[in-house]
Amino acid sequence: HGNSAESREAEETFKGAYLKKEPASMAGRSAIPTAAFPFLLWYIAGFEGISAFAPGRQITVTRRSQTQQIPKHDAAIIFAEAPNSEEEKTTSYQTEAELSKFSKDLQQLAVIRPSDPSADQSAPIALISAGSSYTRLWTPLTWLKHADPPHVRYIRHISKWPLSTSAKKIFPAVIISATYSLMMSYVFRHARIGEYQLNAATKGAAAALGALSAPLALLLTLRANASLGRLNEARILWGRLILRGRNLASVLKVYVMPIDPATAILAARYLSILGWSIKAMVRNESASSQREVYEMMLGKDEADWLQAQTTKTPIAIVHKLRHLIAGVCMMSTNPNFFVPHSSMENALDDLDATSGGCERLLTSPIPPTYSRHLSRIIFLYLLILPLASVASGMPSLGSMLASAIVSYVLVGVDEIGMEVENPFPLLPLQQISAGLQTLVGETMTSS
């Protein structure tokens, strides 16, 4: 972009070749000095792309179907416009057909694997609450209902008490504790051994109960916090799966599809089933239940290869994606392709870390010794509780009611910690996995 006659001549030649749209046979060839290159960038924006634009390197200017490699020492740009070849038209039709088939396969997959949480065959029914639940994704309306005024919220929670899944699980333990308390209260209040009154043995029970209260509360708190930490970590991992999966699909669409459409679509097919494969791993779903998904999205040959791998299925999927992307990278003549390639590799690393993190949470629980010790302390506390009730003068029925309430609270907190310790039955994995496949499909088929 200079004031020299040579620069003005180059500008006029560029304008004439681009604006007048000369046929290929009349395309001109004009010498352009290096100083004129920055000026041409504005015009080259009308072309599809430039693979390199740096001193000492080749410059690729693409105009529709024609690509020219111009050495820097020649300092020339060839202007030409040629109609699309029949081969390119055929390739375009094939890509559209493959994308259409990919979209139809995703629709069929959405039928057999819908996002409805009730369609989740591997979710334990005992953990799905009748009210608001962590087992399904929340919406703004869910939050509004959850944050009702206290009197409305308490009435709703109490009215649904009989439907509580946690209450149903701990109800037998509460009944046993209440029955034991009633029996012990009656025996220690009325039974005698010779001239010895058994209620004398209850002296000091209240002191023992108080001594157990502090360590019991501490252990329950630590257990609950550790379990909630595991649940939060698992949810973060699955959120990262959605984020990085969406990012990878976008890069496949923008950078890989123009180079190798078939490879980009195959990679998208593998990516769309990654959530289902991780869900099958953490929920211990059968291989036969996954076979239908794999065959629908990959075909019989690819499904056979995937299930024949000795590694975990999610690891095999990430490895396959890395292999496909590396092949496209080696095919590309664009020296700047390392930028999207690096982005895709980072996404694959995150997907691999997500699968590994889920496997770690699945195989490494809170030390069972901790759970056993906590259970024994709760047992001792409930064992002494009736004696303390008798010593305080509480009637037998009152002692039974007190034991029922205390056992409901203590056993309930312990049971909630036990449920949350394994986070995967609680997470809305059906909705998250279906969401990933939907995002991948929408990204790849968008215009």
CORRATA-V55848 format. One record per pair of residues at least 6 apart in sequence whose ideal C-beta (glycine too) atoms are under 8 Angstrom apart, sorted by the first residue. I is the first residue (numbers start at 1). J is the second residue. D is the distance in whole Angstrom. If there is no record, write none. Layout:
I&J&D / I&J&D
//
This chain:
1&7&7 / 1&35&7 / 1&36&6 / 1&38&5 / 1&39&3 / 2&33&8 / 2&35&5 / 2&36&7 / 6&31&8 / 6&33&6 / 6&36&8 / 7&33&7 / 7&35&7 / 7&36&5 / 7&39&7 / 9&30&7 / 10&30&6 / 10&31&7 / 10&32&4 / 10&33&7 / 10&36&5 / 10&40&8 / 11&36&7 / 11&39&7 / 13&28&6 / 13&30&4 / 13&32&8 / 13&79&8 / 14&30&8 / 14&32&8 / 14&40&6 / 14&43&6 / 14&77&7 / 14&79&7 / 15&43&8 / 16&22&7 / 16&28&7 / 17&27&7 / 17&28&6 / 17&79&3 / 17&80&8 / 18&43&6 / 18&46&7 / 18&79&7 / 21&81&6 / 22&28&7 / 22&79&7 / 22&80&8 / 22&81&7 / 23&81&7 / 24&66&8 / 24&80&5 / 24&81&7 / 24&82&5 / 27&78&6 / 27&79&5 / 27&80&4 / 27&81&8 / 28&79&6 / 29&76&6 / 29&78&6 / 29&79&8 / 30&76&7 / 30&77&7 / 31&75&6 / 31&76&6 / 32&40&7 / 32&75&6 / 32&76&6 / 32&77&6 / 33&75&6 / 34&55&7 / 34&72&8 / 34&75&6 / 37&53&7 / 40&77&7 / 41&53&8 / 44&50&6 / 44&61&6 / 47&61&6 / 47&62&6 / 47&63&5 / 48&62&4 / 48&63&7 / 48&64&7 / 49&60&8 / 49&62&5 / 49&334&8 / 50&59&7 / 50&60&6 / 50&61&6 / 50&62&8 / 51&58&8 / 51&59&8 / 51&60&4 / 51&62&8 / 51&333&7 / 51&334&4 / 51&335&7 / 51&336&7 / 52&58&6 / 52&59&6 / 52&60&6 / 52&334&8 / 52&335&6 / 52&336&7 / 53&59&6 / 55&72&6 / 56&72&6 / 57&72&6 / 57&335&7 / 58&69&5 / 58&70&7 / 58&71&6 / 58&72&7 / 59&69&8 / 59&70&5 / 59&72&7 / 59&77&8 / 60&67&6 / 60&68&7 / 60&69&6 / 60&70&8 / 60&333&8 / 60&334&8 / 61&67&7 / 61&68&6 / 61&70&7 / 61&77&6 / 61&78&8 / 63&79&8 / 63&80&7 / 63&81&6 / 64&81&6 / 64&82&7 / 64&84&7 / 65&82&6 / 65&83&7 / 65&84&5 / 65&85&6 / 65&88&6 / 66&80&5 / 66&81&7 / 66&82&5 / 68&77&8 / 68&78&4 / 68&80&7 / 70&76&6 / 70&77&6 / 70&78&7 / 91&261&7 / 94&261&8 / 94&262&8 / 95&257&8 / 95&261&4 / 95&262&8 / 95&265&8 / 98&261&7 / 98&262&7 / 98&265&5 / 99&265&7 / 99&444&7 / 99&445&6 / 102&265&5 / 102&268&7 / 102&269&7 / 102&441&7 / 102&444&7 / 102&445&7 / 103&441&6 / 103&445&5 / 105&269&8 / 105&296&6 / 105&297&6 / 106&272&7 / 106&297&8 / 106&437&6 / 106&438&8 / 106&440&8 / 106&441&4 / 108&296&6 / 109&272&8 / 109&293&7 / 109&296&6 / 109&297&6 / 109&437&6 / 110&434&7 / 110&437&7 / 110&438&7 / 112&292&6 / 112&293&7 / 112&296&8 / 113&119&7 / 113&276&7 / 113&293&7 / 113&430&8 / 113&433&7 / 113&434&6 / 113&437&8 / 114&430&8 / 114&434&7 / 115&430&7 / 115&431&5 / 115&434&4 / 115&435&7 / 115&438&8 / 116&430&7 / 117&123&7 / 117&128&8 / 117&135&6 / 117&136&4 / 117&428&6 / 117&430&5 / 117&431&6 / 119&430&6 / 120&429&7 / 120&430&4 / 121&285&8 / 121&289&7 / 122&279&7 / 122&280&8 / 122&283&4 / 122&284&8 / 122&285&5 / 123&135&6 / 123&283&8 / 123&425&6 / 123&429&8 / 123&430&7 / 124&425&5 / 126&165&5 / 126&168&7 / 126&169&7 / 127&135&7 / 127&165&6 / 127&419&6 / 127&425&5 / 127&426&6 / 128&135&5 / 128&165&7 / 129&135&7 / 129&163&8 / 129&164&7 / 129&165&6 / 130&160&6 / 130&163&4 / 130&164&8 / 130&165&8 / 131&156&7 / 131&157&8 / 131&160&5 / 131&163&8 / 132&138&8 / 132&142&6 / 132&145&7 / 132&146&5 / 134&231&8 / 134&426&5 / 134&427&7 / 134&428&8 / 135&425&8 / 135&426&6 / 135&427&7 / 135&428&6 / 136&428&5 / 136&431&7 / 137&428&5 / 137&431&5 / 137&432&8 / 138&146&8 / 146&153&8 / 148&156&7 / 161&167&6 / 166&412&6 / 166&415&6 / 166&416&6 / 166&419&7 / 167&408&8 / 167&412&8 / 169&415&6 / 170&408&7 / 170&411&5 / 170&412&5 / 170&415&5 / 173&407&6 / 173&411&5 / 174&404&5 / 174&407&5 / 174&408&5 / 174&411&7 / 175&404&8 / 177&382&5 / 177&403&5 / 177&404&7 / 177&406&8 / 177&407&4 / 177&411&8 / 178&400&5 / 178&401&7 / 178&403&5 / 178&404&4 / 178&407&7 / 179&400&8 / 180&382&8 / 180&386&7 / 180&403&7 / 181&385&7 / 181&386&4 / 181&389&7 / 181&399&5 / 181&400&5 / 181&402&7 / 181&403&3 / 181&404&8 / 182&396&6 / 182&397&7 / 182&399&7 / 182&400&4 / 184&386&4 / 184&387&7 / 184&390&8 / 184&399&8 / 185&386&5 / 185&389&6 / 185&390&5 / 185&394&8 / 185&395&8 / 185&396&4 / 185&399&4 / 185&400&7 / 186&396&5 / 187&198&7 / 188&198&5 / 188&199&5 / 188&201&7 / 188&202&6 / 188&386&8 / 188&387&7 / 188&390&5 / 189&199&6 / 189&390&6 / 189&396&7 / 191&198&5 / 192&198&7 / 199&390&6 / 199&391&8 / 201&387&7 / 202&387&4 / 202&388&7 / 202&390&5 / 202&391&4 / 203&391&6 / 204&391&8 / 205&384&5 / 205&387&4 / 205&388&4 / 205&390&8 / 205&391&5 / 206&388&4 / 206&391&6 / 206&392&7 / 208&384&5 / 208&388&8 / 209&381&7 / 209&384&5 / 209&385&6 / 209&388&5 / 212&377&7 / 212&380&6 / 212&381&5 / 212&384&7 / 213&381&8 / 215&377&7 / 216&377&5 / 216&378&7 / 216&381&6 / 216&410&7 / 219&370&8 / 219&373&7 / 219&374&5 / 219&377&6 / 220&374&7 / 220&410&7 / 220&413&5 / 220&414&7 / 220&417&7 / 223&366&7 / 223&370&7 / 223&371&7 / 223&374&6 / 223&414&7 / 223&417&4 / 224&413&6 / 224&416&7 / 224&417&5 / 224&420&8 / 226&366&5 / 226&417&8 / 226&421&8 / 227&366&7 / 227&416&8 / 227&417&4 / 227&418&8 / 227&420&4 / 227&421&4 / 228&420&6 / 230&361&6 / 230&366&8 / 230&420&7 / 230&421&6 / 230&423&6 / 231&420&5 / 231&423&4 / 231&426&7 / 231&427&8 / 233&357&7 / 233&361&7 / 233&423&8 / 234&357&8 / 234&358&7 / 234&361&6 / 234&423&4 / 234&424&7 / 234&427&6 / 235&423&7 / 235&427&6 / 237&354&5 / 237&357&5 / 237&358&6 / 237&361&8 / 238&354&7 / 238&358&8 / 238&427&6 / 238&429&7 / 238&432&5 / 240&350&6 / 240&353&8 / 240&354&5 / 241&274&7 / 241&275&6 / 241&278&7 / 241&351&7 / 241&354&5 / 241&432&7 / 241&436&7 / 242&432&6 / 242&435&6 / 242&436&6 / 242&439&7 / 244&347&5 / 244&350&4 / 244&351&6 / 244&354&7 / 245&271&6 / 245&274&7 / 245&275&7 / 245&347&8 / 245&351&7 / 245&436&5 / 245&439&7 / 245&440&7 / 246&436&8 / 246&439&5 / 246&440&8 / 246&443&7 / 247&343&7 / 247&347&5 / 248&271&6 / 248&321&8 / 248&344&6 / 248&347&4 / 248&348&7 / 248&351&7 / 249&268&6 / 249&271&6 / 249&439&7 / 249&440&5 / 249&443&4 / 249&444&6 / 250&443&5 / 251&340&5 / 251&343&5 / 251&344&5 / 251&347&7 / 252&264&5 / 252&267&6 / 252&268&6 / 252&271&8 / 252&344&8 / 252&443&8 / 252&444&7 / 253&264&7 / 253&443&6 / 253&444&5 / 253&446&7 / 254&340&7 / 255&337&7 / 255&340&4 / 256&263&7 / 256&264&4 / 256&267&7 / 256&325&7 / 256&328&5 / 256&340&8 / 257&264&4 / 257&265&8 / 257&444&8 / 259&328&6 / 259&331&6 / 259&332&6 / 260&327&8 / 260&328&5 / 260&331&6 / 263&324&5 / 263&327&7 / 263&328&5 / 264&328&8 / 264&444&8 / 265&444&7 / 266&302&8 / 266&324&6 / 267&321&6 / 267&324&5 / 267&325&7 / 268&440&6 / 268&441&8 / 268&443&8 / 268&444&5 / 269&297&5 / 269&298&6 / 270&297&8 / 270&298&7 / 270&317&5 / 270&320&6 / 270&321&6 / 270&324&8 / 271&317&8 / 271&321&7 / 271&436&8 / 271&440&5 / 272&297&6 / 272&436&7 / 272&437&4 / 272&440&4 / 272&441&7 / 273&293&6 / 273&294&7 / 273&297&5 / 273&298&7 / 273&317&7 / 273&437&7 / 274&314&6 / 274&317&5 / 274&318&8 / 274&351&7 / 274&436&7 / 275&429&8 / 275&432&6 / 275&433&3 / 275&434&8 / 275&435&8 / 275&436&4 / 275&437&7 / 276&290&7 / 276&293&5 / 276&433&5 / 276&437&8 / 277&290&7 / 277&313&4 / 277&314&5 / 277&317&6 / 278&314&5 / 278&354&7 / 278&355&6 / 278&358&6 / 278&433&8 / 279&285&7 / 279&429&4 / 279&430&8 / 279&433&5 / 280&289&7 / 280&290&5 / 280&313&7 / 281&312&6 / 281&313&7 / 281&314&6 / 281&355&8 / 281&358&7 / 281&359&7 / 281&362&8 / 282&358&5 / 282&359&8 / 282&361&8 / 282&362&5 / 282&424&4 / 282&429&8 / 283&424&6 / 283&425&7 / 283&429&7 / 287&307&6 / 290&307&8 / 290&313&7 / 291&303&7 / 291&307&7 / 294&302&7 / 294&303&4 / 294&306&6 / 294&307&7 / 295&303&5 / 298&306&7 / 306&313&6 / 306&316&6 / 306&317&7 / 306&320&8 / 307&313&7 / 309&316&4 / 311&319&7 / 312&355&7 / 312&359&7 / 314&355&4 / 315&352&7 / 315&355&6 / 318&348&6 / 318&351&5 / 318&352&5 / 318&355&7 / 321&348&6 / 321&351&8 / 322&345&7 / 322&348&5 / 325&341&7 / 325&344&5 / 325&345&8 / 325&348&7 / 329&337&6 / 329&338&8 / 329&341&5 / 358&424&7 / 361&423&7 / 361&424&8 / 362&422&8 / 362&424&7 / 365&421&6 / 365&422&7 / 366&421&6 / 371&418&7 / 374&414&6 / 375&414&7 / 378&410&5 / 378&411&7 / 378&414&6 / 381&406&8 / 381&410&7 / 382&403&7 / 382&406&7 / 382&407&6 / 382&410&7 / 385&402&7 / 385&403&5 / 385&406&6 / 386&399&5 / 386&403&6 / 389&398&7 / 389&399&4 / 389&402&6 / 389&403&7 / 390&399&7 / 394&402&7 / 419&425&8 / 419&426&7 / 420&426&7
//
